[in-house]
Amino acid sequence: MASENALGFLRAAERAAPAVVLIAGPQEFLREYVLDLLRERAARDGFGLRSFQIAGADGFGAAVAELEGADLFAPRRFVVGRVMRAYRERASDGDEASESPGGRAGRAGGEAALGAALERLSASVRAALLYERDTMPAKLKRVVEKVGLTINCPRPFDNQLGQYAELFARRLGLRLAPDAIDVLVGRHGADLSGIANALARAAIHAEKGGRIDRSALGEAAGRRTPEPFELAESIARGRGAEAVAIFDRAVASGRDPIELLGVEIIPTMRRMLAAASLLEQRKNAAEVAHVLGLPPSSPLVTRAIDGARRFGAMRLFAAHRRACQLDAGFKNGTLRERESAIGGLLLELGA
């Protein structure tokens, strides 16, 4: 087979399950989500679960024995090995211990034995290895790509968040309305676990195959918490005072001002600035949506174009530059009054 990223794998999740899967990448939730999906598929196909954890001075011996041995009580087995971060870090040390027979050479030999076992895997056994690391061991990756599938779990781009939301909903047997996608992406940003949890809560009261809209997602808490798309809409419409009020409510509800600036305000300005630049080149709405990586019908595109026409490229460029300067100042400690500085930015843009 070959190598895929998590998004591609989830899109084709209903295809025949690969015999061997190797999972790694910087997005921890995606790693666990992919593994959970594989476990679910294996259980549905009648495979018994066998789990192993490899950390510290542990080796792959038990996992290799399980892969190659027979089991009277579970003739069809799904063997899952979780390679902890500590194991890989120890393997990359340069100290004397890592050069000992039980150190680097021993660990390399263990991975070689594991690779050999995976290559001669019987049809009654499936295997999944999850490395709690950003990258996979090169030799083991090459072996798995010959007999199975490697799945990389990178951090999602902004234009992929809606796609992940739809895939999470599809696994729950639900469909998402466009306004629900905007609420989820606006409320949780790149927090994929937050998106998945919100959909799981909504699924409790939804019918199988039903459609989830904005109203079904409710509020994250008992009090009225501003939804992030409200802030973006107020900014795009030039309503400075309203944007400041929404920003203040978000901060009062526990949101971090730096997070609001980096995850909501700056991306909104960036989309409007990109749209303004394209409109000056006489591009149409469909071309703007293509550059933004969004469907033409998305409210995010509509708001970006409205804001671009309202403010113009020069004004948006100045506001975006100031927002980025504020973000840098907050992070390096040269600016302290976060709420007032961001509020001033919003009022100035809406003036």
C-alpha positions as CSV (number, residue, x, y, z in Angstrom):
1,M,0.0,0.0,0.0
2,A,1.5,3.5,0.8
3,S,1.4,6.5,3.0
4,E,-1.4,8.9,3.8
5,N,-2.2,11.7,6.1
6,A,-5.0,11.4,8.6
7,L,-7.5,13.4,6.6
8,G,-7.1,11.2,3.5
9,F,-7.4,8.1,5.6
10,L,-10.6,9.3,7.3
11,R,-12.2,10.2,4.0
12,A,-11.7,6.6,2.8
13,A,-12.3,4.9,6.2
14,E,-14.9,2.5,4.8
15,R,-12.5,0.8,2.4
16,A,-11.0,-2.6,3.3
17,A,-8.9,-2.3,6.5
18,P,-5.1,-2.6,5.9
19,A,-3.4,-5.5,7.6
20,V,-0.7,-3.3,9.1
21,V,-0.9,0.4,10.1
22,L,1.9,2.7,11.4
23,I,0.7,5.9,13.0
24,A,2.7,9.0,14.0
25,G,2.6,12.8,13.8
26,P,2.4,15.9,16.0
27,Q,-1.4,16.0,16.4
28,E,-2.0,13.8,19.4
29,F,-5.8,13.7,19.2
30,L,-5.7,12.6,15.5
31,R,-3.3,9.8,16.4
32,E,-5.7,8.5,19.0
33,Y,-8.8,9.1,16.8
34,V,-7.3,7.1,13.9
35,L,-6.3,4.2,16.3
36,D,-9.8,4.2,17.8
37,L,-11.3,4.0,14.3
38,L,-9.1,1.0,13.5
39,R,-10.1,-0.7,16.8
40,E,-13.7,-0.2,16.0
41,R,-13.3,-1.7,12.5
42,A,-11.4,-4.7,13.9
43,A,-14.0,-5.4,16.5
44,R,-16.7,-5.2,13.8
45,D,-14.8,-7.7,11.7
46,G,-14.5,-10.1,14.6
47,F,-10.9,-9.5,15.7
48,G,-9.9,-9.8,19.3
49,L,-7.9,-6.9,20.8
50,R,-4.3,-7.4,22.1
51,S,-2.6,-4.3,23.4
52,F,1.1,-3.7,24.3
53,Q,2.9,-0.6,25.6
54,I,6.6,-0.2,24.8
55,A,8.5,2.4,26.9
56,G,11.8,2.9,28.6
57,A,13.9,-0.3,28.5
58,D,11.0,-2.4,27.1
59,G,11.4,-4.2,23.8
60,F,9.1,-5.5,21.1
61,G,9.5,-9.1,22.2
62,A,6.0,-9.6,23.6
63,A,4.4,-7.9,20.6
64,V,6.4,-10.0,18.1
65,A,5.5,-13.2,20.0
66,E,1.8,-12.2,19.8
67,L,2.1,-11.4,16.1
68,E,3.7,-14.7,15.3
69,G,2.0,-17.0,17.8
70,A,-1.4,-18.7,17.8
71,D,-4.3,-18.0,20.2
72,L,-6.8,-20.7,20.9
73,F,-9.4,-18.3,22.3
74,A,-9.0,-15.5,19.7
75,P,-7.9,-17.0,16.3
76,R,-8.4,-13.5,14.7
77,R,-6.4,-10.9,16.6
78,F,-5.8,-7.2,16.3
79,V,-2.4,-6.4,17.9
80,V,-1.9,-2.8,19.0
81,G,1.5,-1.6,20.1
82,R,1.9,1.9,21.6
83,V,5.5,3.1,21.5
84,M,5.8,5.7,24.2
85,R,7.8,8.9,23.7
86,A,10.3,7.9,26.3
87,Y,11.3,4.8,24.3
88,R,12.1,6.8,21.2
89,E,13.9,9.5,23.2
90,R,16.1,6.9,24.9
91,A,16.9,5.4,21.5
92,S,18.2,8.7,20.2
93,D,20.4,9.4,23.2
94,G,24.2,9.6,22.7
95,D,25.2,8.3,26.1
96,E,27.0,5.0,26.8
97,A,23.8,3.3,27.8
98,S,22.4,3.7,24.4
99,E,25.4,2.0,22.9
100,S,25.2,-1.0,25.3
101,P,23.7,-4.3,24.1
102,G,20.4,-3.3,25.7
103,G,20.6,0.2,24.3
104,R,20.6,1.5,20.8
105,A,21.7,-1.7,19.1
106,G,19.2,-3.8,21.1
107,R,16.4,-1.4,20.3
108,A,17.3,-1.4,16.6
109,G,17.3,-5.2,16.6
110,G,13.9,-5.2,18.2
111,E,12.5,-3.0,15.5
112,A,14.1,-5.2,12.9
113,A,12.5,-8.3,14.4
114,L,9.2,-6.4,14.5
115,G,9.5,-5.5,10.8
116,A,10.3,-9.1,9.9
117,A,7.2,-10.3,11.8
118,L,5.0,-7.7,10.1
119,E,6.2,-8.8,6.6
120,R,5.2,-12.4,7.3
121,L,1.9,-11.6,9.1
122,S,-0.9,-14.2,8.6
123,A,-4.3,-13.3,7.4
124,S,-5.8,-13.9,10.8
125,V,-3.8,-11.1,12.4
126,R,-3.9,-7.3,12.0
127,A,-1.5,-4.9,13.6
128,A,-1.3,-1.2,14.4
129,L,1.7,0.6,15.8
130,L,1.2,4.1,17.3
131,Y,4.4,6.1,17.9
132,E,3.9,9.0,20.2
133,R,6.3,11.1,18.1
134,D,6.2,13.5,15.2
135,T,8.0,11.1,12.9
136,M,8.3,7.4,12.3
137,P,11.4,5.2,12.3
138,A,12.6,5.2,8.7
139,K,13.3,1.5,8.4
140,L,10.1,0.4,10.0
141,K,8.2,2.9,7.8
142,R,9.6,1.3,4.7
143,V,8.6,-2.1,5.8
144,V,5.0,-1.1,6.6
145,E,4.6,0.8,3.3
146,K,5.2,-2.5,1.6
147,V,2.7,-4.5,3.5
148,G,0.2,-2.0,4.9
149,L,-0.3,1.7,5.4
150,T,1.5,4.5,7.2
151,I,-0.6,7.4,8.5
152,N,0.8,10.8,9.4
153,C,-1.2,13.0,11.7
154,P,-0.2,16.6,11.1
155,R,-1.7,19.7,12.7
156,P,-4.6,20.8,10.5
157,F,-4.6,23.8,8.3
158,D,-7.5,26.4,8.7
159,N,-9.2,25.2,5.5
160,Q,-9.2,21.6,6.7
161,L,-11.1,22.2,10.0
162,G,-14.5,22.1,8.4
163,Q,-13.6,18.9,6.5
164,Y,-12.6,17.2,9.8
165,A,-15.8,18.3,11.4
166,E,-17.8,16.7,8.6
167,L,-15.8,13.5,8.9
168,F,-16.3,13.3,12.7
169,A,-20.0,13.8,12.1
170,R,-20.1,11.1,9.4
171,R,-18.6,8.6,11.8
172,L,-21.5,9.4,14.2
173,G,-24.0,8.8,11.4
174,L,-24.8,12.5,11.2
175,R,-24.7,15.3,8.6
176,L,-23.7,18.9,9.3
177,A,-25.4,22.1,8.1
178,P,-23.0,24.8,6.9
179,D,-23.9,27.1,9.8
180,A,-23.0,24.2,12.2
181,I,-19.6,23.9,10.6
182,D,-19.0,27.6,11.0
183,V,-20.0,27.5,14.7
184,L,-17.7,24.5,15.4
185,V,-14.7,25.9,13.6
186,G,-15.3,29.3,15.1
187,R,-15.8,28.1,18.6
188,H,-13.0,25.5,18.8
189,G,-10.5,26.6,16.1
190,A,-7.8,24.0,15.6
191,D,-8.9,22.0,18.7
192,L,-10.1,18.9,16.9
193,S,-10.9,17.2,20.2
194,G,-13.2,20.0,21.1
195,I,-15.0,19.7,17.7
196,A,-15.3,15.9,18.1
197,N,-16.7,16.3,21.7
198,A,-19.2,18.9,20.7
199,L,-20.5,16.6,17.9
200,A,-20.6,13.6,20.3
201,R,-22.8,15.7,22.7
202,A,-25.1,16.8,19.9
203,A,-25.4,13.1,18.7
204,I,-27.0,12.1,22.0
205,H,-30.2,13.9,21.0
206,A,-30.0,13.5,17.2
207,E,-31.5,10.8,15.1
208,K,-29.3,8.5,13.1
209,G,-28.7,10.0,9.8
210,G,-30.1,13.3,11.0
211,R,-28.8,16.8,10.2
212,I,-27.1,18.9,12.9
213,D,-27.5,22.6,12.6
214,R,-26.3,25.6,14.7
215,S,-29.1,25.3,17.2
216,A,-28.3,21.7,18.0
217,L,-24.8,22.6,19.2
218,G,-26.1,24.7,22.1
219,E,-23.7,26.6,24.4
220,A,-20.5,25.3,26.0
221,A,-21.6,26.4,29.4
222,G,-24.8,27.5,31.2
223,R,-24.2,31.2,30.5
224,R,-24.3,33.0,27.2
225,T,-20.8,32.6,25.7
226,P,-20.1,34.5,22.6
227,E,-19.6,32.4,19.5
228,P,-16.4,33.1,17.7
229,F,-18.1,33.7,14.4
230,E,-20.0,36.5,16.0
231,L,-16.7,38.4,16.6
232,A,-15.7,37.8,13.0
233,E,-19.0,39.0,11.7
234,S,-18.9,42.2,13.9
235,I,-15.4,42.9,12.6
236,A,-16.3,42.4,9.0
237,R,-19.4,44.7,9.4
238,G,-17.3,47.4,10.9
239,R,-19.1,47.4,14.2
240,G,-16.3,48.3,16.5
241,A,-18.2,48.8,19.7
242,E,-20.1,45.5,19.2
243,A,-16.9,43.6,18.4
244,V,-15.3,45.0,21.7
245,A,-18.4,43.9,23.6
246,I,-18.2,40.4,22.2
247,F,-14.5,40.3,22.9
248,D,-15.0,41.4,26.5
249,R,-17.7,38.7,27.0
250,A,-15.3,36.1,25.6
251,V,-12.6,37.1,28.0
252,A,-15.0,37.2,30.9
253,S,-16.0,33.6,30.1
254,G,-12.4,32.4,30.4
255,R,-11.0,32.9,26.9
256,D,-7.4,34.0,26.6
257,P,-7.0,37.4,24.9
258,I,-3.9,36.2,23.1
259,E,-5.8,33.1,21.8
260,L,-8.7,35.4,20.6
261,L,-6.2,37.6,18.8
262,G,-4.3,34.8,17.2
263,V,-7.1,32.3,16.4
264,E,-10.0,34.6,15.6
265,I,-9.1,38.3,15.0
266,I,-5.9,37.9,12.9
267,P,-7.3,35.1,10.7
268,T,-10.4,37.2,10.1
269,M,-8.3,40.2,9.1
270,R,-6.1,38.0,7.0
271,R,-9.0,36.7,5.0
272,M,-10.4,40.2,4.5
273,L,-7.0,41.5,3.4
274,A,-6.6,38.6,0.9
275,A,-10.1,39.2,-0.5
276,A,-9.4,43.0,-0.8
277,S,-6.2,42.3,-2.7
278,L,-8.0,39.9,-5.1
279,L,-10.9,42.3,-5.6
280,E,-8.5,45.0,-6.6
281,Q,-7.3,42.6,-9.3
282,R,-10.9,42.3,-10.4
283,K,-11.3,38.7,-9.3
284,N,-14.7,37.4,-8.6
285,A,-16.2,35.7,-5.5
286,A,-15.4,32.2,-6.7
287,E,-11.8,33.0,-7.3
288,V,-11.6,34.6,-3.8
289,A,-13.1,31.5,-2.3
290,H,-10.6,29.3,-4.2
291,V,-7.6,31.3,-2.9
292,L,-9.0,31.2,0.7
293,G,-9.5,27.4,0.4
294,L,-13.2,27.6,1.2
295,P,-16.4,26.8,-0.7
296,P,-17.9,29.8,-2.5
297,S,-21.1,29.4,-0.4
298,S,-19.2,29.6,2.9
299,P,-20.2,32.5,5.2
300,L,-16.5,33.0,5.9
301,V,-16.0,34.0,2.2
302,T,-19.0,36.3,2.3
303,R,-17.8,38.0,5.4
304,A,-14.3,38.3,4.0
305,I,-15.6,40.0,0.8
306,D,-18.0,42.3,2.7
307,G,-15.1,43.4,5.0
308,A,-12.8,43.8,2.1
309,R,-15.2,46.1,0.3
310,R,-16.0,48.1,3.5
311,F,-12.4,48.7,4.6
312,G,-10.2,48.5,1.5
313,A,-6.8,46.9,1.2
314,M,-4.7,49.7,2.6
315,R,-6.7,50.0,5.8
316,L,-6.8,46.3,6.3
317,F,-3.1,46.0,5.7
318,A,-2.4,48.6,8.4
319,A,-4.8,46.8,10.8
320,H,-3.4,43.4,10.1
321,R,0.1,44.7,10.6
322,R,-0.8,46.2,13.9
323,A,-2.6,43.0,15.1
324,C,0.5,41.0,14.3
325,Q,2.7,43.5,16.2
326,L,0.4,43.2,19.2
327,D,0.6,39.4,19.0
328,A,4.4,39.5,19.0
329,G,4.5,42.1,21.8
330,F,2.2,40.0,24.0
331,K,4.3,36.9,23.4
332,N,7.7,38.5,24.1
333,G,6.4,40.4,27.1
334,T,6.9,43.9,25.9
335,L,3.2,44.6,26.0
336,R,1.1,44.1,29.1
337,E,-2.4,45.6,28.7
338,R,-3.8,42.9,26.5
339,E,-7.5,43.6,26.7
340,S,-7.3,47.4,26.2
341,A,-4.8,47.0,23.3
342,I,-7.0,44.6,21.5
343,G,-10.1,46.6,22.2
344,G,-8.4,49.7,20.8
345,L,-7.5,47.7,17.6
346,L,-11.1,46.7,17.1
347,L,-12.5,50.2,17.8
348,E,-9.9,51.7,15.4
349,L,-10.8,49.3,12.6
350,G,-14.6,49.9,13.1
351,A,-14.3,53.7,13.4
